[in-house]
């Protein structure tokens, strides 16, 4: 079975456009900073140029190196969720004994029903919500785990 990964990041074209814009922003800031610094003019324009350079460099790094983790990742072995504004969530399928599927959530009963964890899916897009529910049902049938629609 394939792994399902949901990631809401900027498209490749958008990232390239952002890198070009932020590179220009950083280069212009560095140009102003060097120009004012060589003229021994450490006034507002020098510090604004420095600020532009630093902000441009940080934004370039954010669009290339510091990419966010996938929002939801589901494989045959585990489910991990990093939905913004929610507590991170990780479950191994070995511990799951029963699954309840609701309109905007999935409840996992672990260790024979002794423990229960709820995965809130409301921040996801509707198509992704349907894909997650279908994948959970598919994995439950594959692993012979009883599931129920609420």
C-alpha positions, 0 to 999 in steps of 0.5 A, spaced: 500 500 500 502 507 498 503 512 503 498 518 503 502 524 505 498 531 505 502 537 505 500 544 503 506 548 501 507 553 495 508 550 488 515 549 485 513 555 480 511 560 486 517 558 490 522 560 484 518 566 483 519 568 491 526 566 491 527 571 485 523 576 488 527 575 495 534 575 492 532 582 488 530 584 495 536 582 499 541 584 493 538 591 493 538 592 501 546 590 500 547 595 495 544 600 499 548 598 505 555 598 501 553 605 498 552 608 504 557 605 508 563 607 503 560 614 503 561 614 511 553 615 511 550 611 517 544 614 517 537 611 516 538 609 509 544 604 511 540 601 516 534 600 512 538 597 507 541 592 512 534 590 514 532 589 507 538 584 506 537 580 512 529 580 511 531 578 504 536 572 506 531 570 511 525 569 506 530 566 501 532 561 506 524 560 508 523 558 501 528 553 500 531 550 506 526 551 512 520 547 509 514 545 513 513 538 515 507 534 512 501 536 515 499 528 515 502 522 513 499 515 513 503 509 512 502 501 513 505 502 520 503 509 523 499 515 522 503 522 524 499 529 524 502 536 524 496 540 523 497 547 525 494 549 531 493 542 534 497 537 538 502 533 534 499 526 533 502 519 532 499 512 532 502 505 530 497 501 527 499 495 531 496 498 537 489 500 534 483 495 536 477 499 533 476 506 529 470 510 529 470 515 523 466 521 524 464 527 519 470 531 521 474 527 525 477 519 526 477 516 533 482 511 534 481 506 540 488 503 542 490 497 546 483 493 546 479 500 548 483 502 554 485 508 551 482 513 545 485 518 541 482 523 536 485 526 530 481 532 528 481 533 520 477 539 520 483 544 518 484 539 511 481 541 505 475 537 503 478 532 498 484 531 502 479 529 508 475 524 503 482 521 501 484 520 509 478 517 510 478 512 504 485 510 506 483 509 513 478 504 511 482 501 506 488 500 512 482 497 517 480 492 512 487 490 510 489 489 517 482 486 519 481 492 524 473 493 525 471 501 523 464 504 524 462 510 521 459 515 526 
